[in-house]
Amino acid sequence: YSISRILKGGWHLAGGHGDIDPGRAVEDMVPFVEAGLTTFDCADIYTGVEEMIGDFRRRYPSLAARVRVHTKHVPDYVIMATADPAYTESIIDRSLRRLGMERLDMVQYCWWDTAVPGYVETAMVLKDLQQKGKIAELSVTNFNARIIAELIEAGFPILSNQVQYSVLDNRAESDTIGICRANDIYLLCYGSLAGGFLSESWLGKPEPTEDFTNRSLTKYKLVIDDFGGWVLFQDLLRALKTVGERQGAGIAQVAVRWVLDRPMVGGAIVGATSTRHLDQNIG
């Protein structure tokens, strides 16, 4: 199963990151594919994103033939405890319709709270749907080593685990990488740019104190706080800049390449609402 090592993330197209023009977003997918970034990441809960990718597939069938689409199955929080096979299949069928596909390339399974029972049973329903031909590959999202081991024991095939992983957040190294290495499971990493914090734009800037309008910045500022705070974060940016100067690269490029070079990392998901940073992503 082959993917581009940089994946075009779809969360940023779901709202909360400025106004999105769906038609423009579809057209912007073309240069990504032409540049070799041929794997798109989305989810059933990313509002409108599966539909945008479906529109792209219908509008540009020759380019669509080169694209892998990774979506997610994320049962509604209030339904988790009562999710049955019919509900799970209905969500998969909806993704198939939205994307205009006869079989989903990859479904990444997520369960909001593993204290709520039923996640193994729902995983087995997804496996049944794979055997029925509706899903090609099965993976997981945000599951720790204990849950991954439980799913493997139950017979759920896991190709990859999508996790938050960056120079700011290396929690995946505690035990997840070990079980992934033992079971040939690759990591698909999001948050590698911390929503844009890992860039020259924040080098030497004072710590922001006002509320962000951008969902990513709100989220990843908390990651910076957990990392050790703004002063340590500035030290990190200076270190990344020093490395980049040796390589003729920017801070963001060094940060993403660091993730790609970690053990068992299959790819880094870079969120994009436009082609503005496409050249840097290629670099």
URTA-V152679 format. One record per residue. N is the residue number from 0. PHI is phi in degrees with one decimal (NA if undefined). Layout:
n=N phi=PHI
n=N phi=PHI
This chain:
n=0 phi=NA
n=1 phi=-111.6
n=2 phi=-136.2
n=3 phi=-78.2
n=4 phi=-73.8
n=5 phi=-103.3
n=6 phi=-105.3
n=7 phi=-82.1
n=8 phi=-77.8
n=9 phi=-107.7
n=10 phi=-58.6
n=11 phi=-64.1
n=12 phi=-85.8
n=13 phi=-90.0
n=14 phi=112.8
n=15 phi=84.1
n=16 phi=-130.7
n=17 phi=95.6
n=18 phi=-66.4
n=19 phi=-117.1
n=20 phi=-97.7
n=21 phi=-55.2
n=22 phi=-63.5
n=23 phi=-66.0
n=24 phi=-61.8
n=25 phi=-65.4
n=26 phi=-62.8
n=27 phi=-68.7
n=28 phi=-68.8
n=29 phi=-60.4
n=30 phi=-63.8
n=31 phi=-62.5
n=32 phi=-65.2
n=33 phi=-63.4
n=34 phi=-85.0
n=35 phi=101.2
n=36 phi=-88.4
n=37 phi=-105.1
n=38 phi=-121.6
n=39 phi=-109.2
n=40 phi=-111.2
n=41 phi=-147.9
n=42 phi=-161.0
n=43 phi=-64.5
n=44 phi=-98.3
n=45 phi=-82.9
n=46 phi=-55.7
n=47 phi=80.6
n=48 phi=-77.8
n=49 phi=-58.1
n=50 phi=-63.8
n=51 phi=-61.9
n=52 phi=-65.6
n=53 phi=-61.4
n=54 phi=-62.2
n=55 phi=-60.3
n=56 phi=-62.4
n=57 phi=-73.0
n=58 phi=-77.5
n=59 phi=-130.2
n=60 phi=-59.4
n=61 phi=-68.9
n=62 phi=-71.4
n=63 phi=-60.0
n=64 phi=-65.4
n=65 phi=-93.8
n=66 phi=-101.7
n=67 phi=-96.4
n=68 phi=-116.3
n=69 phi=-102.6
n=70 phi=-112.0
n=71 phi=-132.5
n=72 phi=-109.6
n=73 phi=-125.5
n=74 phi=-57.0
n=75 phi=-53.7
n=76 phi=-55.6
n=77 phi=-76.4
n=78 phi=-102.4
n=79 phi=-47.0
n=80 phi=-65.6
n=81 phi=-118.8
n=82 phi=-60.2
n=83 phi=-117.9
n=84 phi=-57.1
n=85 phi=-65.0
n=86 phi=-63.8
n=87 phi=-60.9
n=88 phi=-65.9
n=89 phi=-63.9
n=90 phi=-70.1
n=91 phi=-64.2
n=92 phi=-62.5
n=93 phi=-64.0
n=94 phi=-62.9
n=95 phi=-60.6
n=96 phi=-65.8
n=97 phi=-60.3
n=98 phi=-83.4
n=99 phi=67.8
n=100 phi=-120.9
n=101 phi=-87.3
n=102 phi=-147.1
n=103 phi=-76.4
n=104 phi=-60.6
n=105 phi=-151.8
n=106 phi=-115.6
n=107 phi=-100.5
n=108 phi=-89.9
n=109 phi=-127.7
n=110 phi=-134.0
n=111 phi=-53.6
n=112 phi=-147.4
n=113 phi=-73.7
n=114 phi=-73.3
n=115 phi=-87.5
n=116 phi=-67.8
n=117 phi=116.0
n=118 phi=-70.6
n=119 phi=-70.3
n=120 phi=-62.0
n=121 phi=-66.4
n=122 phi=-58.5
n=123 phi=-68.3
n=124 phi=-64.2
n=125 phi=-61.1
n=126 phi=-62.9
n=127 phi=-61.3
n=128 phi=-68.1
n=129 phi=-64.0
n=130 phi=-67.9
n=131 phi=-78.8
n=132 phi=94.7
n=133 phi=-87.1
n=134 phi=-134.9
n=135 phi=-83.7
n=136 phi=-125.6
n=137 phi=-114.5
n=138 phi=-143.9
n=139 phi=-131.3
n=140 phi=-134.2
n=141 phi=61.6
n=142 phi=-101.4
n=143 phi=-84.4
n=144 phi=-62.8
n=145 phi=-63.4
n=146 phi=-71.2
n=147 phi=-59.6
n=148 phi=-61.4
n=149 phi=-65.0
n=150 phi=-68.2
n=151 phi=-62.0
n=152 phi=-60.9
n=153 phi=-78.6
n=154 phi=96.6
n=155 phi=-85.6
n=156 phi=-79.2
n=157 phi=-118.9
n=158 phi=-87.6
n=159 phi=-151.0
n=160 phi=-129.7
n=161 phi=-88.1
n=162 phi=-137.2
n=163 phi=-78.7
n=164 phi=-155.0
n=165 phi=-160.9
n=166 phi=-64.7
n=167 phi=-91.9
n=168 phi=-139.6
n=169 phi=-109.8
n=170 phi=-58.5
n=171 phi=-61.1
n=172 phi=-78.5
n=173 phi=-67.6
n=174 phi=-148.4
n=175 phi=-65.6
n=176 phi=-62.1
n=177 phi=-61.5
n=178 phi=-71.5
n=179 phi=-67.2
n=180 phi=-62.1
n=181 phi=-68.7
n=182 phi=-120.2
n=183 phi=56.9
n=184 phi=-107.1
n=185 phi=-94.5
n=186 phi=-94.6
n=187 phi=-109.0
n=188 phi=-108.2
n=189 phi=-112.8
n=190 phi=76.5
n=191 phi=-65.6
n=192 phi=-109.3
n=193 phi=49.4
n=194 phi=66.6
n=195 phi=105.0
n=196 phi=-63.7
n=197 phi=-83.8
n=198 phi=-160.3
n=199 phi=-61.5
n=200 phi=-60.4
n=201 phi=-106.7
n=202 phi=-69.0
n=203 phi=75.8
n=204 phi=-90.1
n=205 phi=-68.3
n=206 phi=-63.5
n=207 phi=-68.7
n=208 phi=-119.0
n=209 phi=-90.0
n=210 phi=-64.9
n=211 phi=-87.0
n=212 phi=-90.6
n=213 phi=-94.7
n=214 phi=-60.8
n=215 phi=-65.2
n=216 phi=-62.8
n=217 phi=-58.6
n=218 phi=-67.0
n=219 phi=-81.4
n=220 phi=-64.4
n=221 phi=-65.4
n=222 phi=-64.2
n=223 phi=-61.9
n=224 phi=-60.1
n=225 phi=-68.5
n=226 phi=-62.1
n=227 phi=148.8
n=228 phi=103.1
n=229 phi=-68.2
n=230 phi=-64.7
n=231 phi=-65.1
n=232 phi=-60.3
n=233 phi=-64.2
n=234 phi=-59.4
n=235 phi=-63.6
n=236 phi=-59.6
n=237 phi=-64.9
n=238 phi=-65.0
n=239 phi=-64.1
n=240 phi=-65.0
n=241 phi=-61.5
n=242 phi=-62.6
n=243 phi=-61.2
n=244 phi=-63.3
n=245 phi=-68.2
n=246 phi=-103.2
n=247 phi=68.1
n=248 phi=-131.8
n=249 phi=-94.1
n=250 phi=-57.1
n=251 phi=-62.1
n=252 phi=-64.6
n=253 phi=-65.5
n=254 phi=-62.9
n=255 phi=-70.5
n=256 phi=-63.3
n=257 phi=-58.6
n=258 phi=-64.2
n=259 phi=-61.3
n=260 phi=-86.6
n=261 phi=-77.5
n=262 phi=-58.4
n=263 phi=67.4
n=264 phi=-83.6
n=265 phi=-89.2
n=266 phi=-172.7
n=267 phi=-116.3
n=268 phi=-93.7
n=269 phi=-113.2
n=270 phi=-70.9
n=271 phi=-149.4
n=272 phi=-98.4
n=273 phi=-158.3
n=274 phi=-90.6
n=275 phi=-57.9
n=276 phi=-109.0
n=277 phi=-61.0
n=278 phi=-61.9
n=279 phi=-66.5
n=280 phi=-63.4
n=281 phi=-63.5
n=282 phi=-64.8
